[in-house]
Amino acid sequence: MTGRVDLVGGGPGPIDLMTVRAWRLLVQADVVVMDRLGPTEIRAHLRPDAEVIDVGKLPGHHPVPQHEINEILVDRARAGKRVVRLKGGDPFVFGRGGEEVIACVVAGVPVDVVPGVTSAVAVPEAAGIPVTHRGIASAVHIVNGQSEITAATLAALGDDDVTTVILMGVGALPRLVAEALRAGVSRERPVAIVERGHHPDQRTTHSTLGGIVLDAGRIGVRNPAVIVVGEVARAGMLVPQLVAAHSGAGG
């Protein structure tokens, strides 16, 4: 008997930001393979006999390698189990969901993907930062902060019409800022860092590209955090009179 695997996006953390489908699959699951981030409070609502497997990663520390996670999903499904792979955010936004889909397909295991609220949008939103805004930003560039900084990212950072959202980027912030400044991006480009978005201890730091490394170090910015670079990251951007002055059209 063959079970199935559902890759479920759990959103930025609060369980009431999950989709109804995500909730239904989780409370019915035989096995839940969980990340460190996301709606961890869902544990209290799982079946008492559900097997819960923690595979969460920390920056620079991956106790369960990806190939082992793939094997867990396939093995449990082949045993006839309903398996939910619960991820923070969305499975296909830096969540390695594509790799897990491939592993299931190759193994002949039925697999589906349930979208989640991505932190690239939801965490800035929690701090009052819209990643797009009429007259200010019409495009979004999402970056994995642990990856190499590409020419496309440098171009986005220097474009007044683009919002650059950096995930998993706190450790790479000095390197990213240095490369952006060397590429000619303005030191006055607004930057915001939102730590622990949608949690009671959420904190937002507003600065500029030229000052954010010192500011972040001074107050001890830590992961999990989302970094936003662009005009939408300007403090008070949604205050009506400031929007009108900046866009000339009231936003």
C-alpha positions in Angstrom: 0.0 0.0 0.0 1.3 3.4 -1.0 0.6 6.5 1.0 1.2 10.1 -0.1 3.2 13.2 0.6 1.9 16.7 0.9 4.3 19.6 1.0 2.5 22.2 3.1 3.4 25.9 3.4 2.8 26.9 6.9 3.2 30.6 6.5 5.3 32.9 8.8 4.4 31.4 12.1 0.9 32.0 13.6 -1.3 29.0 12.9 -4.2 31.2 11.9 -2.2 32.3 8.9 -2.2 28.8 7.4 -4.7 27.9 4.7 -7.7 25.7 5.5 -6.3 22.9 3.3 -3.0 23.0 5.3 -4.8 22.7 8.6 -7.0 19.8 7.3 -4.0 17.8 6.0 -2.0 18.4 9.2 -4.7 17.2 11.6 -5.3 14.1 9.5 -1.6 13.2 9.0 0.1 10.0 10.1 3.5 11.6 9.9 4.5 15.3 10.1 8.1 16.2 9.1 8.7 19.7 10.5 11.1 22.6 10.0 12.3 24.9 12.8 10.3 27.9 11.6 6.7 28.1 10.7 3.6 27.2 12.7 5.2 25.0 15.4 2.2 25.5 17.7 0.3 23.1 15.4 1.8 20.3 17.4 -0.9 20.7 19.9 -3.6 20.0 17.3 -2.0 16.9 15.6 -3.4 13.4 16.2 -2.0 11.9 19.4 -0.6 9.0 17.5 1.0 11.1 14.7 4.7 10.6 14.3 6.5 14.0 14.4 10.0 14.3 12.9 12.0 17.4 13.5 14.4 18.2 10.6 14.8 21.9 11.3 18.0 23.8 10.1 19.9 26.5 11.8 22.2 28.9 9.9 25.3 26.9 9.1 24.0 23.8 10.9 21.9 21.2 9.0 21.5 18.2 11.3 19.4 16.3 8.9 20.7 16.6 5.3 18.3 17.2 2.5 18.8 13.7 1.0 17.8 12.1 4.3 14.7 14.3 4.5 13.8 13.0 1.0 14.3 9.4 2.1 12.1 10.0 5.2 9.3 11.3 3.1 9.5 8.4 0.5 10.0 5.7 3.1 7.0 6.7 5.2 4.7 7.1 2.2 5.7 3.7 0.9 4.7 2.3 4.2 1.2 3.6 3.5 1.4 6.7 5.6 -0.2 10.1 4.9 2.9 12.3 5.2 2.9 16.1 5.6 6.2 18.0 5.0 5.5 21.2 7.0 7.6 24.2 6.0 7.6 27.8 7.1 6.5 30.2 4.4 5.9 28.6 1.0 7.4 25.3 -0.1 8.7 26.7 -3.4 10.3 29.9 -2.0 13.8 28.8 -0.9 12.1 25.8 0.8 13.7 23.1 -1.3 10.2 22.0 -2.1 11.1 21.3 -5.7 13.8 18.8 -4.7 11.3 17.0 -2.5 8.7 16.8 -5.3 11.4 15.3 -7.6 12.3 12.7 -5.0 8.7 11.6 -4.6 8.0 11.5 -8.3 11.1 9.4 -9.0 10.1 7.0 -6.2 6.5 6.8 -7.6 5.0 8.4 -4.5 1.9 10.6 -5.0 2.8 14.2 -4.0 1.0 17.5 -3.9 2.0 21.1 -2.9 -0.1 23.4 -0.7 0.8 27.1 -1.0 1.8 29.0 2.0 2.0 32.7 2.9 5.6 33.5 2.1 7.6 35.5 4.6 9.0 37.6 1.7 5.7 39.4 1.6 4.1 38.6 5.0 6.9 39.7 7.3 7.4 43.2 5.7 3.6 43.5 5.7 3.6 42.9 9.5 5.8 45.9 9.8 3.6 48.1 7.6 5.9 47.7 4.6 4.2 46.9 1.3 6.7 45.3 -1.1 4.9 47.0 -4.0 3.2 50.4 -3.9 1.7 52.4 -6.8 4.0 55.2 -7.8 6.9 53.9 -5.6 7.7 50.3 -6.3 6.3 48.1 -9.2 8.6 45.1 -9.0 10.0 42.8 -6.3 13.3 40.9 -6.4 13.6 38.1 -3.8 17.1 37.0 -2.8 18.5 34.1 -0.8 21.0 35.9 1.4 23.2 32.8 1.7 23.8 32.7 -2.1 26.3 34.6 -4.2 25.3 38.2 -5.1 24.5 38.3 -8.7 24.5 41.1 -11.3 20.7 40.9 -11.3 20.6 41.5 -7.5 23.0 44.5 -7.8 20.8 45.9 -10.5 17.7 45.5 -8.4 19.3 47.2 -5.4 20.1 50.2 -7.5 16.7 50.5 -9.2 14.4 53.0 -7.5 11.4 51.1 -8.8 12.3 47.7 -7.4 12.0 46.4 -3.9 14.7 43.8 -2.9 13.7 41.3 -0.2 16.5 39.3 1.3 15.7 36.1 3.2 18.2 34.4 5.5 20.5 37.3 5.0 21.5 38.6 8.5 24.9 36.9 8.4 25.5 38.0 4.9 24.5 41.7 5.4 28.0 43.2 5.6 29.0 41.4 2.4 25.9 42.4 0.5 26.1 46.0 1.6 29.8 46.2 0.6 29.2 44.8 -2.8 26.2 47.1 -3.4 28.1 50.2 -2.4 31.0 49.1 -4.7 28.5 48.7 -7.5 27.4 52.3 -7.0 24.1 51.8 -5.2 23.3 54.9 -3.1 24.3 54.9 0.5 20.9 56.6 1.2 18.8 53.7 -0.2 16.3 52.9 2.6 16.7 49.6 4.4 14.4 47.9 6.9 15.1 44.7 8.9 12.1 43.0 10.4 12.9 40.4 13.0 10.4 37.6 14.1 7.6 39.0 11.9 4.1 38.2 13.2 5.4 37.3 16.6 4.8 39.2 19.9 8.5 40.2 20.0 8.6 41.5 16.4 11.1 44.3 15.9 11.8 46.6 12.9 14.9 48.5 12.3 14.9 51.3 9.7 18.1 52.6 8.3 20.0 53.2 5.0 22.3 51.1 3.0 25.2 53.1 4.3 24.2 52.8 8.0 22.4 49.4 8.3 25.5 47.3 9.2 26.4 49.5 12.1 22.8 49.9 13.2 22.1 46.1 13.0 25.3 45.4 15.0 24.5 48.0 17.6 21.1 46.6 18.5 22.0 42.9 17.9 19.8 42.0 14.9 19.3 38.3 14.8 17.6 35.6 12.6 14.9 34.9 11.8 14.6 38.2 9.9 13.7 39.7 6.6 15.7 42.5 5.0 13.9 45.0 2.7 15.8 47.4 0.5 14.1 50.1 -1.5 11.8 53.1 -1.2 9.0 51.2 0.5 11.4 50.5 3.4 11.5 54.2 4.3 10.2 54.8 7.8 6.7 56.2 7.8 6.2 55.4 4.1 2.5 54.7 4.6 1.8 58.0 6.5 -0.5 59.7 3.9 1.3 63.1 3.8 4.7 61.4 3.4 3.4 59.2 0.5 1.9 62.3 -1.2 5.1 64.2 -0.9 7.2 61.3 -2.2 5.0 60.1 -5.1 3.4 63.3 -6.1 0.1 61.5 -6.5 -0.9 60.3 -3.0 0.3 56.7 -3.7 
